[in-house]
Amino acid sequence: MKVTVYGGTNSKSYSAREVKGCEKLGEYLASIKAEVLTGACRGFPYYVGKKAAQSGCRVYGYTPAVDLKEHTEKYKFPTDGVTDMVFAKKKTTEMAEAFMQRSVDMTPFSDVVVALGGSWGTYFELLLSFWYKKTIILVEEFGGAVEAFNNTYKFFGARDVNEEVHFGPNIIRVKTVDAAIKHIEKLRK
């Protein structure tokens, strides 16, 4: 099973509860021998990836950088949250393009997407996941883009006449990481 973890990366501090939840998810993903995909960045995906990697899991980090030097110097991203780095295919001067391309490259390979908070980047990744009709687990306790996406989905669901589009992905709303783990377990069966 390939699980992509999207989520908040822009905060200067994360609560101990949030970090513990991310680590619990990472440890669980390693225990089921999942392959984890992240954006090779900081924040919630980093904490999940780092714990998963420490627990023996394969963690693919899709970086917007073209090489390790750019990853660590330009973006100032860590390397210990992944086991395998997937670099951008082309260098770009536009940071937005680099980040969007990273998400476009990563999303098709997911069996399940887990969203933990986030902002604009996570929202974009959730839209990609929606169009690729992925199973999306929205962990509501993290708020942010998860809440915004949930509200947008409900808004268009009330108005959208194309049911094939609107009801294509499997969207699972859960309150906590523990509930997300239970749903991943069900999906494995």
C-alpha positions as CSV (number, residue, x, y, z in Angstrom):
1,M,0.0,0.0,0.0
2,K,1.3,3.5,-0.9
3,V,0.2,6.2,1.4
4,T,0.9,9.9,0.7
5,V,1.0,12.2,3.6
6,Y,0.1,15.9,2.9
7,G,-0.1,18.5,5.5
8,G,1.0,21.7,7.3
9,T,4.6,22.8,6.9
10,N,4.6,26.5,7.5
11,S,4.3,26.7,11.3
12,K,7.3,27.7,13.4
13,S,6.1,25.4,16.1
14,Y,4.0,22.3,16.4
15,S,2.3,21.1,19.5
16,A,3.5,18.0,21.3
17,R,0.1,16.4,20.6
18,E,0.4,17.1,16.9
19,V,3.9,15.7,16.7
20,K,3.0,12.6,18.7
21,G,0.0,12.0,16.4
22,C,2.3,12.2,13.3
23,E,4.8,9.9,14.9
24,K,2.1,7.4,15.7
25,L,1.0,7.4,12.1
26,G,4.5,7.0,10.9
27,E,5.1,4.1,13.2
28,Y,1.9,2.4,12.2
29,L,2.7,2.8,8.4
30,A,6.0,1.1,9.0
31,S,4.3,-1.7,10.9
32,I,2.1,-2.5,7.9
33,K,5.1,-2.1,5.5
34,A,3.4,0.7,3.6
35,E,5.4,2.8,1.2
36,V,5.1,6.4,2.4
37,L,5.3,9.4,0.0
38,T,5.8,13.0,1.3
39,G,6.9,16.3,-0.1
40,A,10.4,15.9,1.5
41,C,9.7,19.0,3.5
42,R,9.2,20.1,7.1
43,G,6.1,20.0,9.3
44,F,3.5,17.2,9.7
45,P,4.7,15.1,6.7
46,Y,8.3,15.3,8.0
47,Y,7.3,14.0,11.4
48,V,5.4,11.1,9.9
49,G,8.2,10.3,7.4
50,K,10.9,10.6,10.0
51,K,9.2,8.2,12.4
52,A,8.3,5.8,9.6
53,A,11.9,5.8,8.3
54,Q,13.3,5.2,11.8
55,S,10.9,2.3,12.1
56,G,12.2,0.6,8.9
57,C,9.6,2.0,6.4
58,R,10.5,3.1,2.8
59,V,9.7,6.9,2.6
60,Y,9.9,8.5,-0.8
61,G,10.4,12.3,-0.5
62,Y,9.3,14.2,-3.6
63,T,11.3,17.4,-3.4
64,P,10.9,20.5,-5.6
65,A,14.7,20.6,-5.8
66,V,16.7,19.2,-8.7
67,D,19.5,17.9,-6.4
68,L,20.5,17.4,-2.8
69,K,22.4,20.7,-2.6
70,E,19.3,22.7,-3.7
71,H,17.1,20.7,-1.4
72,T,19.2,21.5,1.7
73,E,20.5,25.0,0.8
74,K,17.8,26.7,-1.2
75,Y,14.7,25.1,0.4
76,K,16.4,24.4,3.7
77,F,14.6,21.0,3.9
78,P,15.7,18.2,6.1
79,T,16.8,14.8,4.7
80,D,16.2,12.5,7.7
81,G,12.4,12.3,7.1
82,V,12.9,10.2,3.9
83,T,14.8,7.1,2.8
84,D,14.7,7.8,-0.9
85,M,14.7,11.3,-2.5
86,V,12.8,11.9,-5.8
87,F,14.2,15.0,-7.4
88,A,12.5,17.4,-9.7
89,K,13.1,16.6,-13.4
90,K,13.8,20.2,-14.4
91,K,15.1,23.3,-12.6
92,T,12.8,26.3,-12.5
93,T,13.2,29.8,-11.2
94,E,9.6,29.9,-10.1
95,M,9.1,28.4,-6.7
96,A,5.4,27.9,-7.1
97,E,5.9,25.9,-10.3
98,A,8.5,23.7,-8.5
99,F,6.2,22.9,-5.6
100,M,3.1,22.3,-7.9
101,Q,5.1,20.0,-10.2
102,R,6.3,18.0,-7.2
103,S,2.7,17.4,-6.1
104,V,1.6,16.6,-9.7
105,D,4.5,14.0,-9.9
106,M,3.7,12.4,-6.5
107,T,-0.1,12.2,-6.4
108,P,-0.8,9.5,-9.1
109,F,1.2,6.9,-7.1
110,S,-1.0,7.0,-4.0
111,D,-3.4,4.3,-2.9
112,V,-4.4,6.5,0.0
113,V,-3.9,10.1,0.8
114,V,-3.8,11.3,4.5
115,A,-4.2,15.0,5.0
116,L,-3.0,16.7,8.2
117,G,-3.9,20.4,8.3
118,G,-1.9,22.5,5.8
119,S,-2.4,25.6,3.8
120,W,-2.5,26.5,0.1
121,G,-0.1,23.7,-1.0
122,T,-2.0,21.0,0.9
123,Y,-5.3,22.4,-0.6
124,F,-3.8,22.1,-4.1
125,E,-2.7,18.5,-3.3
126,L,-6.2,17.6,-2.1
127,L,-7.7,19.0,-5.3
128,L,-5.2,16.8,-7.3
129,S,-6.2,13.8,-5.2
130,F,-9.8,14.6,-5.8
131,W,-9.3,14.7,-9.6
132,Y,-7.3,11.5,-9.5
133,K,-10.2,9.9,-7.5
134,K,-8.0,8.8,-4.7
135,T,-9.1,7.6,-1.3
136,I,-8.6,10.7,0.9
137,I,-8.5,10.6,4.7
138,L,-9.1,14.1,6.1
139,V,-7.9,14.3,9.7
140,E,-10.0,17.1,11.1
141,E,-8.1,17.7,14.4
142,F,-5.3,19.4,12.3
143,G,-7.7,22.0,10.7
144,G,-6.3,24.2,8.0
145,A,-6.6,23.0,4.4
146,V,-8.5,19.9,5.6
147,E,-11.3,22.1,6.9
148,A,-11.2,24.3,3.8
149,F,-11.3,21.3,1.4
150,N,-14.1,19.8,3.4
151,N,-16.2,23.0,3.2
152,T,-15.5,23.3,-0.5
153,Y,-16.5,19.7,-1.2
154,K,-19.7,20.2,0.7
155,F,-20.4,23.5,-1.2
156,F,-20.0,22.0,-4.6
157,G,-21.6,18.8,-3.6
158,A,-24.8,20.7,-2.9
159,R,-24.7,22.3,-6.4
160,D,-22.8,19.9,-8.7
161,V,-25.0,18.0,-11.2
162,N,-22.1,15.8,-12.4
163,E,-22.2,13.1,-9.8
164,E,-19.5,11.1,-11.5
165,V,-17.1,13.9,-10.8
166,H,-18.2,14.9,-7.4
167,F,-18.6,11.4,-6.0
168,G,-15.5,9.9,-7.8
169,P,-13.0,10.0,-4.9
170,N,-13.6,8.2,-1.6
171,I,-13.4,10.9,1.0
172,I,-13.2,9.8,4.6
173,R,-13.5,12.3,7.4
174,V,-12.1,11.5,10.8
175,K,-11.4,13.5,13.9
176,T,-8.1,12.0,14.9
177,V,-5.0,10.2,13.8
178,D,-6.2,7.1,15.7
179,A,-9.4,7.1,13.6
180,A,-7.3,7.5,10.4
181,I,-5.2,4.5,11.3
182,K,-8.4,2.4,11.9
183,H,-9.6,3.4,8.4
184,I,-6.3,2.5,6.8
185,E,-6.6,-0.8,8.5
186,K,-10.1,-1.4,7.0
187,L,-8.8,-0.4,3.5
188,R,-6.0,-3.0,3.8
189,K,-8.6,-5.8,4.0
